[in-house]
Amino acid sequence: MNEKNLPDDIISKSLNELTDLASEIIIKLENKKDLENSVDEYQKLLKLNSLIEKKFNKTNKEISEYTKSKIKNIISKKNEKKIK
């Protein structure tokens, strides 16, 4: 399952938008009686899930790095005050 098969407008969506889209697909699938004809929807949902996971991990990493940077700045300012 590769997100390269997804349209560009989906790939550029935010995590919240992707989650909403996945929820819509799940609701459609839950309401269908003939699930044998829903293979494409399941495939799309699996691709969306993979994309959501990758974007989540990327965002999580960015937040972690930003937080570490802020903590480092606070500690260095605190150390500067101790030295003075």
PyMOL Python script that loads the backbone (N, CA, C, O; Angstrom):
from pymol import cmd

cmd.read_pdbstr("""\
ATOM      1  N   MET A   1       0.844  -1.179   0.000  1.00  0.00           N
ATOM      2  CA  MET A   1       0.000   0.000   0.000  1.00  0.00           C
ATOM      3  C   MET A   1       0.891   1.245   0.000  1.00  0.00           C
ATOM      4  O   MET A   1       1.580   1.531   0.979  1.00  0.00           O
ATOM      5  N   ASN A   2       0.864   1.945  -1.067  1.00  0.00           N
ATOM      6  CA  ASN A   2       1.724   3.103  -1.189  1.00  0.00           C
ATOM      7  C   ASN A   2       0.871   4.345  -1.374  1.00  0.00           C
ATOM      8  O   ASN A   2      -0.064   4.343  -2.174  1.00  0.00           O
ATOM      9  N   GLU A   3       1.187   5.413  -0.635  1.00  0.00           N
ATOM     10  CA  GLU A   3       0.384   6.624  -0.757  1.00  0.00           C
ATOM     11  C   GLU A   3       0.587   7.326  -2.081  1.00  0.00           C
ATOM     12  O   GLU A   3      -0.116   8.289  -2.386  1.00  0.00           O
ATOM     13  N   LYS A   4       1.559   6.848  -2.891  1.00  0.00           N
ATOM     14  CA  LYS A   4       1.757   7.434  -4.217  1.00  0.00           C
ATOM     15  C   LYS A   4       0.527   7.209  -5.084  1.00  0.00           C
ATOM     16  O   LYS A   4       0.305   7.944  -6.046  1.00  0.00           O
ATOM     17  N   ASN A   5      -0.269   6.208  -4.757  1.00  0.00           N
ATOM     18  CA  ASN A   5      -1.471   5.912  -5.527  1.00  0.00           C
ATOM     19  C   ASN A   5      -2.645   6.808  -5.150  1.00  0.00           C
ATOM     20  O   ASN A   5      -3.700   6.742  -5.781  1.00  0.00           O
ATOM     21  N   LEU A   6      -2.474   7.636  -4.140  1.00  0.00           N
ATOM     22  CA  LEU A   6      -3.534   8.542  -3.713  1.00  0.00           C
ATOM     23  C   LEU A   6      -3.421   9.861  -4.475  1.00  0.00           C
ATOM     24  O   LEU A   6      -2.318  10.283  -4.823  1.00  0.00           O
ATOM     25  N   PRO A   7      -4.544  10.508  -4.735  1.00  0.00           N
ATOM     26  CA  PRO A   7      -4.487  11.807  -5.408  1.00  0.00           C
ATOM     27  C   PRO A   7      -3.725  12.849  -4.582  1.00  0.00           C
ATOM     28  O   PRO A   7      -3.687  12.778  -3.353  1.00  0.00           O
ATOM     29  N   ASP A   8      -3.123  13.813  -5.275  1.00  0.00           N
ATOM     30  CA  ASP A   8      -2.328  14.842  -4.603  1.00  0.00           C
ATOM     31  C   ASP A   8      -3.144  15.633  -3.586  1.00  0.00           C
ATOM     32  O   ASP A   8      -2.621  16.023  -2.542  1.00  0.00           O
ATOM     33  N   ASP A   9      -4.424  15.874  -3.883  1.00  0.00           N
ATOM     34  CA  ASP A   9      -5.235  16.654  -2.949  1.00  0.00           C
ATOM     35  C   ASP A   9      -5.417  15.924  -1.624  1.00  0.00           C
ATOM     36  O   ASP A   9      -5.613  16.562  -0.590  1.00  0.00           O
ATOM     37  N   ILE A  10      -5.356  14.609  -1.642  1.00  0.00           N
ATOM     38  CA  ILE A  10      -5.469  13.847  -0.395  1.00  0.00           C
ATOM     39  C   ILE A  10      -4.140  13.881   0.351  1.00  0.00           C
ATOM     40  O   ILE A  10      -4.117  14.032   1.573  1.00  0.00           O
ATOM     41  N   ILE A  11      -3.042  13.743  -0.372  1.00  0.00           N
ATOM     42  CA  ILE A  11      -1.720  13.720   0.254  1.00  0.00           C
ATOM     43  C   ILE A  11      -1.419  15.046   0.950  1.00  0.00           C
ATOM     44  O   ILE A  11      -0.724  15.073   1.966  1.00  0.00           O
ATOM     45  N   SER A  12      -1.942  16.144   0.403  1.00  0.00           N
ATOM     46  CA  SER A  12      -1.651  17.462   0.974  1.00  0.00           C
ATOM     47  C   SER A  12      -2.575  17.841   2.135  1.00  0.00           C
ATOM     48  O   SER A  12      -2.414  18.912   2.720  1.00  0.00           O
ATOM     49  N   LYS A  13      -3.522  16.998   2.471  1.00  0.00           N
ATOM     50  CA  LYS A  13      -4.455  17.307   3.562  1.00  0.00           C
ATOM     51  C   LYS A  13      -3.779  17.175   4.926  1.00  0.00           C
ATOM     52  O   LYS A  13      -2.772  16.485   5.080  1.00  0.00           O
ATOM     53  N   SER A  14      -4.360  17.851   5.899  1.00  0.00           N
ATOM     54  CA  SER A  14      -3.853  17.790   7.270  1.00  0.00           C
ATOM     55  C   SER A  14      -4.260  16.458   7.908  1.00  0.00           C
ATOM     56  O   SER A  14      -5.077  15.712   7.367  1.00  0.00           O
ATOM     57  N   LEU A  15      -3.665  16.185   9.071  1.00  0.00           N
ATOM     58  CA  LEU A  15      -4.018  14.961   9.797  1.00  0.00           C
ATOM     59  C   LEU A  15      -5.503  14.913  10.127  1.00  0.00           C
ATOM     60  O   LEU A  15      -6.143  13.871   9.983  1.00  0.00           O
ATOM     61  N   ASN A  16      -6.045  16.032  10.565  1.00  0.00           N
ATOM     62  CA  ASN A  16      -7.473  16.064  10.915  1.00  0.00           C
ATOM     63  C   ASN A  16      -8.351  15.791   9.702  1.00  0.00           C
ATOM     64  O   ASN A  16      -9.338  15.061   9.794  1.00  0.00           O
ATOM     65  N   GLU A  17      -7.989  16.378   8.568  1.00  0.00           N
ATOM     66  CA  GLU A  17      -8.772  16.156   7.352  1.00  0.00           C
ATOM     67  C   GLU A  17      -8.680  14.701   6.897  1.00  0.00           C
ATOM     68  O   GLU A  17      -9.674  14.115   6.468  1.00  0.00           O
ATOM     69  N   LEU A  18      -7.487  14.125   6.992  1.00  0.00           N
ATOM     70  CA  LEU A  18      -7.317  12.724   6.615  1.00  0.00           C
ATOM     71  C   LEU A  18      -8.104  11.798   7.539  1.00  0.00           C
ATOM     72  O   LEU A  18      -8.705  10.822   7.088  1.00  0.00           O
ATOM     73  N   THR A  19      -8.096  12.111   8.826  1.00  0.00           N
ATOM     74  CA  THR A  19      -8.851  11.311   9.787  1.00  0.00           C
ATOM     75  C   THR A  19     -10.349  11.396   9.502  1.00  0.00           C
ATOM     76  O   THR A  19     -11.061  10.394   9.572  1.00  0.00           O
ATOM     77  N   ASP A  20     -10.818  12.598   9.182  1.00  0.00           N
ATOM     78  CA  ASP A  20     -12.233  12.766   8.834  1.00  0.00           C
ATOM     79  C   ASP A  20     -12.588  11.966   7.580  1.00  0.00           C
ATOM     80  O   ASP A  20     -13.639  11.328   7.515  1.00  0.00           O
ATOM     81  N   LEU A  21     -11.701  12.011   6.590  1.00  0.00           N
ATOM     82  CA  LEU A  21     -11.933  11.269   5.353  1.00  0.00           C
ATOM     83  C   LEU A  21     -11.983   9.759   5.626  1.00  0.00           C
ATOM     84  O   LEU A  21     -12.840   9.056   5.091  1.00  0.00           O
ATOM     85  N   ALA A  22     -11.074   9.275   6.448  1.00  0.00           N
ATOM     86  CA  ALA A  22     -11.075   7.853   6.810  1.00  0.00           C
ATOM     87  C   ALA A  22     -12.366   7.490   7.542  1.00  0.00           C
ATOM     88  O   ALA A  22     -12.935   6.424   7.308  1.00  0.00           O
ATOM     89  N   SER A  23     -12.822   8.362   8.415  1.00  0.00           N
ATOM     90  CA  SER A  23     -14.082   8.110   9.138  1.00  0.00           C
ATOM     91  C   SER A  23     -15.259   8.025   8.177  1.00  0.00           C
ATOM     92  O   SER A  23     -16.146   7.189   8.346  1.00  0.00           O
ATOM     93  N   GLU A  24     -15.266   8.894   7.167  1.00  0.00           N
ATOM     94  CA  GLU A  24     -16.342   8.863   6.168  1.00  0.00           C
ATOM     95  C   GLU A  24     -16.348   7.534   5.412  1.00  0.00           C
ATOM     96  O   GLU A  24     -17.406   6.955   5.163  1.00  0.00           O
ATOM     97  N   ILE A  25     -15.163   7.061   5.053  1.00  0.00           N
ATOM     98  CA  ILE A  25     -15.070   5.785   4.334  1.00  0.00           C
ATOM     99  C   ILE A  25     -15.556   4.644   5.227  1.00  0.00           C
ATOM    100  O   ILE A  25     -16.270   3.753   4.768  1.00  0.00           O
ATOM    101  N   ILE A  26     -15.168   4.675   6.494  1.00  0.00           N
ATOM    102  CA  ILE A  26     -15.609   3.632   7.433  1.00  0.00           C
ATOM    103  C   ILE A  26     -17.125   3.628   7.556  1.00  0.00           C
ATOM    104  O   ILE A  26     -17.748   2.567   7.553  1.00  0.00           O
ATOM    105  N   ILE A  27     -17.720   4.808   7.663  1.00  0.00           N
ATOM    106  CA  ILE A  27     -19.187   4.893   7.768  1.00  0.00           C
ATOM    107  C   ILE A  27     -19.842   4.323   6.511  1.00  0.00           C
ATOM    108  O   ILE A  27     -20.828   3.591   6.600  1.00  0.00           O
ATOM    109  N   LYS A  28     -19.292   4.661   5.332  1.00  0.00           N
ATOM    110  CA  LYS A  28     -19.834   4.116   4.081  1.00  0.00           C
ATOM    111  C   LYS A  28     -19.757   2.597   4.073  1.00  0.00           C
ATOM    112  O   LYS A  28     -20.711   1.911   3.707  1.00  0.00           O
ATOM    113  N   LEU A  29     -18.595   2.085   4.488  1.00  0.00           N
ATOM    114  CA  LEU A  29     -18.410   0.631   4.485  1.00  0.00           C
ATOM    115  C   LEU A  29     -19.337  -0.059   5.481  1.00  0.00           C
ATOM    116  O   LEU A  29     -19.854  -1.142   5.207  1.00  0.00           O
ATOM    117  N   GLU A  30     -19.544   0.564   6.624  1.00  0.00           N
ATOM    118  CA  GLU A  30     -20.432  -0.030   7.632  1.00  0.00           C
ATOM    119  C   GLU A  30     -21.874  -0.074   7.148  1.00  0.00           C
ATOM    120  O   GLU A  30     -22.632  -0.959   7.545  1.00  0.00           O
ATOM    121  N   ASN A  31     -22.262   0.870   6.295  1.00  0.00           N
ATOM    122  CA  ASN A  31     -23.638   0.936   5.817  1.00  0.00           C
ATOM    123  C   ASN A  31     -23.894   0.089   4.574  1.00  0.00           C
ATOM    124  O   ASN A  31     -25.046  -0.090   4.178  1.00  0.00           O
ATOM    125  N   LYS A  32     -22.841  -0.434   3.956  1.00  0.00           N
ATOM    126  CA  LYS A  32     -23.011  -1.253   2.751  1.00  0.00           C
ATOM    127  C   LYS A  32     -23.425  -2.663   3.124  1.00  0.00           C
ATOM    128  O   LYS A  32     -22.957  -3.237   4.108  1.00  0.00           O
ATOM    129  N   LYS A  33     -24.303  -3.195   2.321  1.00  0.00           N
ATOM    130  CA  LYS A  33     -24.743  -4.579   2.526  1.00  0.00           C
ATOM    131  C   LYS A  33     -23.816  -5.546   1.774  1.00  0.00           C
ATOM    132  O   LYS A  33     -23.503  -6.629   2.269  1.00  0.00           O
ATOM    133  N   ASP A  34     -23.385  -5.144   0.582  1.00  0.00           N
ATOM    134  CA  ASP A  34     -22.558  -6.006  -0.264  1.00  0.00           C
ATOM    135  C   ASP A  34     -21.091  -5.588  -0.144  1.00  0.00           C
ATOM    136  O   ASP A  34     -20.609  -4.751  -0.907  1.00  0.00           O
ATOM    137  N   LEU A  35     -20.396  -6.180   0.816  1.00  0.00           N
ATOM    138  CA  LEU A  35     -19.005  -5.800   1.074  1.00  0.00           C
ATOM    139  C   LEU A  35     -18.042  -6.354   0.031  1.00  0.00           C
ATOM    140  O   LEU A  35     -16.906  -5.887  -0.058  1.00  0.00           O
ATOM    141  N   GLU A  36     -18.460  -7.326  -0.750  1.00  0.00           N
ATOM    142  CA  GLU A  36     -17.573  -7.872  -1.778  1.00  0.00           C
ATOM    143  C   GLU A  36     -17.242  -6.829  -2.839  1.00  0.00           C
ATOM    144  O   GLU A  36     -16.181  -6.896  -3.459  1.00  0.00           O
ATOM    145  N   ASN A  37     -18.118  -5.885  -3.050  1.00  0.00           N
ATOM    146  CA  ASN A  37     -17.886  -4.832  -4.045  1.00  0.00           C
ATOM    147  C   ASN A  37     -17.229  -3.609  -3.418  1.00  0.00           C
ATOM    148  O   ASN A  37     -17.207  -2.539  -4.027  1.00  0.00           O
ATOM    149  N   SER A  38     -16.705  -3.751  -2.233  1.00  0.00           N
ATOM    150  CA  SER A  38     -16.111  -2.620  -1.513  1.00  0.00           C
ATOM    151  C   SER A  38     -14.589  -2.716  -1.413  1.00  0.00           C
ATOM    152  O   SER A  38     -13.976  -2.020  -0.604  1.00  0.00           O
ATOM    153  N   VAL A  39     -13.991  -3.559  -2.214  1.00  0.00           N
ATOM    154  CA  VAL A  39     -12.549  -3.780  -2.137  1.00  0.00           C
ATOM    155  C   VAL A  39     -11.788  -2.476  -2.372  1.00  0.00           C
ATOM    156  O   VAL A  39     -10.810  -2.195  -1.679  1.00  0.00           O
ATOM    157  N   ASP A  40     -12.230  -1.682  -3.341  1.00  0.00           N
ATOM    158  CA  ASP A  40     -11.550  -0.411  -3.626  1.00  0.00           C
ATOM    159  C   ASP A  40     -11.595   0.530  -2.428  1.00  0.00           C
ATOM    160  O   ASP A  40     -10.618   1.214  -2.123  1.00  0.00           O
ATOM    161  N   GLU A  41     -12.735   0.555  -1.757  1.00  0.00           N
ATOM    162  CA  GLU A  41     -12.861   1.416  -0.583  1.00  0.00           C
ATOM    163  C   GLU A  41     -11.944   0.947   0.546  1.00  0.00           C
ATOM    164  O   GLU A  41     -11.327   1.763   1.231  1.00  0.00           O
ATOM    165  N   TYR A  42     -11.859  -0.372   0.737  1.00  0.00           N
ATOM    166  CA  TYR A  42     -10.949  -0.913   1.753  1.00  0.00           C
ATOM    167  C   TYR A  42      -9.497  -0.573   1.417  1.00  0.00           C
ATOM    168  O   TYR A  42      -8.721  -0.196   2.294  1.00  0.00           O
ATOM    169  N   GLN A  43      -9.140  -0.711   0.143  1.00  0.00           N
ATOM    170  CA  GLN A  43      -7.776  -0.397  -0.285  1.00  0.00           C
ATOM    171  C   GLN A  43      -7.466   1.082  -0.033  1.00  0.00           C
ATOM    172  O   GLN A  43      -6.387   1.427   0.449  1.00  0.00           O
ATOM    173  N   LYS A  44      -8.414   1.936  -0.362  1.00  0.00           N
ATOM    174  CA  LYS A  44      -8.232   3.374  -0.140  1.00  0.00           C
ATOM    175  C   LYS A  44      -8.078   3.657   1.353  1.00  0.00           C
ATOM    176  O   LYS A  44      -7.253   4.478   1.754  1.00  0.00           O
ATOM    177  N   LEU A  45      -8.867   2.980   2.164  1.00  0.00           N
ATOM    178  CA  LEU A  45      -8.786   3.167   3.615  1.00  0.00           C
ATOM    179  C   LEU A  45      -7.424   2.715   4.148  1.00  0.00           C
ATOM    180  O   LEU A  45      -6.853   3.375   5.016  1.00  0.00           O
ATOM    181  N   LEU A  46      -6.907   1.616   3.646  1.00  0.00           N
ATOM    182  CA  LEU A  46      -5.591   1.147   4.074  1.00  0.00           C
ATOM    183  C   LEU A  46      -4.495   2.135   3.676  1.00  0.00           C
ATOM    184  O   LEU A  46      -3.573   2.387   4.452  1.00  0.00           O
ATOM    185  N   LYS A  47      -4.594   2.689   2.478  1.00  0.00           N
ATOM    186  CA  LYS A  47      -3.620   3.686   2.029  1.00  0.00           C
ATOM    187  C   LYS A  47      -3.707   4.948   2.877  1.00  0.00           C
ATOM    188  O   LYS A  47      -2.689   5.531   3.253  1.00  0.00           O
ATOM    189  N   LEU A  48      -4.936   5.362   3.171  1.00  0.00           N
ATOM    190  CA  LEU A  48      -5.131   6.537   4.034  1.00  0.00           C
ATOM    191  C   LEU A  48      -4.540   6.296   5.413  1.00  0.00           C
ATOM    192  O   LEU A  48      -3.905   7.181   5.987  1.00  0.00           O
ATOM    193  N   ASN A  49      -4.749   5.106   5.937  1.00  0.00           N
ATOM    194  CA  ASN A  49      -4.219   4.757   7.255  1.00  0.00           C
ATOM    195  C   ASN A  49      -2.699   4.865   7.264  1.00  0.00           C
ATOM    196  O   ASN A  49      -2.111   5.393   8.208  1.00  0.00           O
ATOM    197  N   SER A  50      -2.076   4.367   6.221  1.00  0.00           N
ATOM    198  CA  SER A  50      -0.618   4.441   6.117  1.00  0.00           C
ATOM    199  C   SER A  50      -0.152   5.899   6.054  1.00  0.00           C
ATOM    200  O   SER A  50       0.811   6.282   6.719  1.00  0.00           O
ATOM    201  N   LEU A  51      -0.837   6.694   5.256  1.00  0.00           N
ATOM    202  CA  LEU A  51      -0.489   8.110   5.134  1.00  0.00           C
ATOM    203  C   LEU A  51      -0.690   8.842   6.457  1.00  0.00           C
ATOM    204  O   LEU A  51       0.147   9.655   6.850  1.00  0.00           O
ATOM    205  N   ILE A  52      -1.784   8.561   7.139  1.00  0.00           N
ATOM    206  CA  ILE A  52      -2.056   9.180   8.440  1.00  0.00           C
ATOM    207  C   ILE A  52      -0.949   8.816   9.434  1.00  0.00           C
ATOM    208  O   ILE A  52      -0.469   9.672  10.179  1.00  0.00           O
ATOM    209  N   GLU A  53      -0.557   7.568   9.440  1.00  0.00           N
ATOM    210  CA  GLU A  53       0.486   7.119  10.360  1.00  0.00           C
ATOM    211  C   GLU A  53       1.810   7.839  10.080  1.00  0.00           C
ATOM    212  O   GLU A  53       2.484   8.282  11.011  1.00  0.00           O
ATOM    213  N   LYS A  54       2.180   7.956   8.810  1.00  0.00           N
ATOM    214  CA  LYS A  54       3.428   8.636   8.445  1.00  0.00           C
ATOM    215  C   LYS A  54       3.388  10.113   8.814  1.00  0.00           C
ATOM    216  O   LYS A  54       4.359  10.656   9.342  1.00  0.00           O
ATOM    217  N   LYS A  55       2.252  10.764   8.532  1.00  0.00           N
ATOM    218  CA  LYS A  55       2.140  12.183   8.874  1.00  0.00           C
ATOM    219  C   LYS A  55       2.148  12.384  10.382  1.00  0.00           C
ATOM    220  O   LYS A  55       2.733  13.345  10.883  1.00  0.00           O
ATOM    221  N   PHE A  56       1.504  11.482  11.100  1.00  0.00           N
ATOM    222  CA  PHE A  56       1.489  11.564  12.558  1.00  0.00           C
ATOM    223  C   PHE A  56       2.907  11.445  13.105  1.00  0.00           C
ATOM    224  O   PHE A  56       3.318  12.230  13.960  1.00  0.00           O
ATOM    225  N   ASN A  57       3.649  10.461  12.610  1.00  0.00           N
ATOM    226  CA  ASN A  57       5.025  10.264  13.085  1.00  0.00           C
ATOM    227  C   ASN A  57       5.899  11.471  12.752  1.00  0.00           C
ATOM    228  O   ASN A  57       6.735  11.873  13.561  1.00  0.00           O
ATOM    229  N   LYS A  58       5.712  12.042  11.577  1.00  0.00           N
ATOM    230  CA  LYS A  58       6.488  13.222  11.183  1.00  0.00           C
ATOM    231  C   LYS A  58       6.159  14.403  12.093  1.00  0.00           C
ATOM    232  O   LYS A  58       7.057  15.098  12.568  1.00  0.00           O
ATOM    233  N   THR A  59       4.877  14.622  12.331  1.00  0.00           N
ATOM    234  CA  THR A  59       4.453  15.721  13.203  1.00  0.00           C
ATOM    235  C   THR A  59       4.936  15.492  14.622  1.00  0.00           C
ATOM    236  O   THR A  59       5.376  16.431  15.286  1.00  0.00           O
ATOM    237  N   ASN A  60       4.861  14.267  15.091  1.00  0.00           N
ATOM    238  CA  ASN A  60       5.325  13.925  16.419  1.00  0.00           C
ATOM    239  C   ASN A  60       6.819  14.223  16.558  1.00  0.00           C
ATOM    240  O   ASN A  60       7.258  14.760  17.575  1.00  0.00           O
ATOM    241  N   LYS A  61       7.586  13.877  15.542  1.00  0.00           N
ATOM    242  CA  LYS A  61       9.028  14.134  15.559  1.00  0.00           C
ATOM    243  C   LYS A  61       9.307  15.639  15.583  1.00  0.00           C
ATOM    244  O   LYS A  61      10.177  16.099  16.321  1.00  0.00           O
ATOM    245  N   GLU A  62       8.571  16.400  14.778  1.00  0.00           N
ATOM    246  CA  GLU A  62       8.754  17.860  14.734  1.00  0.00           C
ATOM    247  C   GLU A  62       8.445  18.487  16.095  1.00  0.00           C
ATOM    248  O   GLU A  62       9.181  19.353  16.567  1.00  0.00           O
ATOM    249  N   ILE A  63       7.368  18.051  16.712  1.00  0.00           N
ATOM    250  CA  ILE A  63       6.991  18.575  18.030  1.00  0.00           C
ATOM    251  C   ILE A  63       8.056  18.219  19.060  1.00  0.00           C
ATOM    252  O   ILE A  63       8.420  19.044  19.898  1.00  0.00           O
ATOM    253  N   SER A  64       8.548  17.000  18.994  1.00  0.00           N
ATOM    254  CA  SER A  64       9.577  16.561  19.933  1.00  0.00           C
ATOM    255  C   SER A  64      10.854  17.384  19.781  1.00  0.00           C
ATOM    256  O   SER A  64      11.442  17.816  20.772  1.00  0.00           O
ATOM    257  N   GLU A  65      11.277  17.597  18.542  1.00  0.00           N
ATOM    258  CA  GLU A  65      12.486  18.396  18.307  1.00  0.00           C
ATOM    259  C   GLU A  65      12.287  19.842  18.757  1.00  0.00           C
ATOM    260  O   GLU A  65      13.192  20.440  19.341  1.00  0.00           O
ATOM    261  N   TYR A  66      11.124  20.399  18.494  1.00  0.00           N
ATOM    262  CA  TYR A  66      10.823  21.771  18.913  1.00  0.00           C
ATOM    263  C   TYR A  66      10.850  21.874  20.437  1.00  0.00           C
ATOM    264  O   TYR A  66      11.404  22.822  20.994  1.00  0.00           O
ATOM    265  N   THR A  67      10.252  20.899  21.100  1.00  0.00           N
ATOM    266  CA  THR A  67      10.216  20.895  22.559  1.00  0.00           C
ATOM    267  C   THR A  67      11.623  20.767  23.148  1.00  0.00           C
ATOM    268  O   THR A  67      11.967  21.464  24.102  1.00  0.00           O
ATOM    269  N   LYS A  68      12.421  19.887  22.583  1.00  0.00           N
ATOM    270  CA  LYS A  68      13.799  19.736  23.051  1.00  0.00           C
ATOM    271  C   LYS A  68      14.575  21.039  22.884  1.00  0.00           C
ATOM    272  O   LYS A  68      15.351  21.425  23.758  1.00  0.00           O
ATOM    273  N   SER A  69      14.364  21.702  21.770  1.00  0.00           N
ATOM    274  CA  SER A  69      15.037  22.971  21.510  1.00  0.00           C
ATOM    275  C   SER A  69      14.629  24.025  22.540  1.00  0.00           C
ATOM    276  O   SER A  69      15.478  24.751  23.056  1.00  0.00           O
ATOM    277  N   LYS A  70      13.361  24.105  22.831  1.00  0.00           N
ATOM    278  CA  LYS A  70      12.859  25.063  23.830  1.00  0.00           C
ATOM    279  C   LYS A  70      13.445  24.764  25.209  1.00  0.00           C
ATOM    280  O   LYS A  70      13.870  25.679  25.914  1.00  0.00           O
ATOM    281  N   ILE A  71      13.468  23.511  25.587  1.00  0.00           N
ATOM    282  CA  ILE A  71      14.018  23.120  26.887  1.00  0.00           C
ATOM    283  C   ILE A  71      15.494  23.473  26.962  1.00  0.00           C
ATOM    284  O   ILE A  71      15.976  23.974  27.978  1.00  0.00           O
ATOM    285  N   LYS A  72      16.201  23.207  25.879  1.00  0.00           N
ATOM    286  CA  LYS A  72      17.624  23.523  25.826  1.00  0.00           C
ATOM    287  C   LYS A  72      17.853  25.033  25.998  1.00  0.00           C
ATOM    288  O   LYS A  72      18.762  25.449  26.716  1.00  0.00           O
ATOM    289  N   ASN A  73      17.028  25.840  25.341  1.00  0.00           N
ATOM    290  CA  ASN A  73      17.134  27.300  25.478  1.00  0.00           C
ATOM    291  C   ASN A  73      16.846  27.752  26.902  1.00  0.00           C
ATOM    292  O   ASN A  73      17.536  28.627  27.426  1.00  0.00           O
ATOM    293  N   ILE A  74      15.847  27.171  27.522  1.00  0.00           N
ATOM    294  CA  ILE A  74      15.495  27.537  28.894  1.00  0.00           C
ATOM    295  C   ILE A  74      16.634  27.176  29.839  1.00  0.00           C
ATOM    296  O   ILE A  74      16.987  27.960  30.720  1.00  0.00           O
ATOM    297  N   ILE A  75      17.205  25.997  29.658  1.00  0.00           N
ATOM    298  CA  ILE A  75      18.310  25.561  30.515  1.00  0.00           C
ATOM    299  C   ILE A  75      19.530  26.451  30.321  1.00  0.00           C
ATOM    300  O   ILE A  75      20.196  26.814  31.290  1.00  0.00           O
ATOM    301  N   SER A  76      19.826  26.804  29.071  1.00  0.00           N
ATOM    302  CA  SER A  76      20.999  27.649  28.833  1.00  0.00           C
ATOM    303  C   SER A  76      20.792  29.052  29.421  1.00  0.00           C
ATOM    304  O   SER A  76      21.738  29.640  29.944  1.00  0.00           O
ATOM    305  N   LYS A  77      19.591  29.586  29.344  1.00  0.00           N
ATOM    306  CA  LYS A  77      19.307  30.895  29.952  1.00  0.00           C
ATOM    307  C   LYS A  77      19.422  30.814  31.464  1.00  0.00           C
ATOM    308  O   LYS A  77      19.928  31.732  32.110  1.00  0.00           O
ATOM    309  N   LYS A  78      18.948  29.709  32.019  1.00  0.00           N
ATOM    310  CA  LYS A  78      19.031  29.516  33.467  1.00  0.00           C
ATOM    311  C   LYS A  78      20.495  29.434  33.905  1.00  0.00           C
ATOM    312  O   LYS A  78      20.873  30.009  34.926  1.00  0.00           O
ATOM    313  N   ASN A  79      21.307  28.726  33.141  1.00  0.00           N
ATOM    314  CA  ASN A  79      22.736  28.604  33.441  1.00  0.00           C
ATOM    315  C   ASN A  79      23.457  29.946  33.294  1.00  0.00           C
ATOM    316  O   ASN A  79      24.371  30.246  34.063  1.00  0.00           O
ATOM    317  N   GLU A  80      23.055  30.744  32.321  1.00  0.00           N
ATOM    318  CA  GLU A  80      23.657  32.070  32.137  1.00  0.00           C
ATOM    319  C   GLU A  80      23.388  32.944  33.367  1.00  0.00           C
ATOM    320  O   GLU A  80      24.266  33.682  33.814  1.00  0.00           O
ATOM    321  N   LYS A  81      22.192  32.858  33.897  1.00  0.00           N
ATOM    322  CA  LYS A  81      21.841  33.649  35.092  1.00  0.00           C
ATOM    323  C   LYS A  81      22.661  33.216  36.292  1.00  0.00           C
ATOM    324  O   LYS A  81      23.049  34.042  37.118  1.00  0.00           O
ATOM    325  N   LYS A  82      22.929  31.908  36.389  1.00  0.00           N
ATOM    326  CA  LYS A  82      23.723  31.403  37.519  1.00  0.00           C
ATOM    327  C   LYS A  82      25.157  31.903  37.428  1.00  0.00           C
ATOM    328  O   LYS A  82      25.780  32.197  38.448  1.00  0.00           O
ATOM    329  N   ILE A  83      25.675  31.999  36.227  1.00  0.00           N
ATOM    330  CA  ILE A  83      27.054  32.422  36.032  1.00  0.00           C
ATOM    331  C   ILE A  83      27.240  33.906  36.393  1.00  0.00           C
ATOM    332  O   ILE A  83      28.276  34.289  36.937  1.00  0.00           O
ATOM    333  N   LYS A  84      26.255  34.715  36.092  1.00  0.00           N
ATOM    334  CA  LYS A  84      26.340  36.161  36.351  1.00  0.00           C
ATOM    335  C   LYS A  84      26.266  36.433  37.789  1.00  0.00           C
ATOM    336  O   LYS A  84      26.321  37.591  38.202  1.00  0.00           O
TER     337      LYS A  84
END
""", "prot")
cmd.dss("prot")
cmd.show_as("cartoon", "prot")
cmd.util.cbc("prot")
cmd.orient("prot")
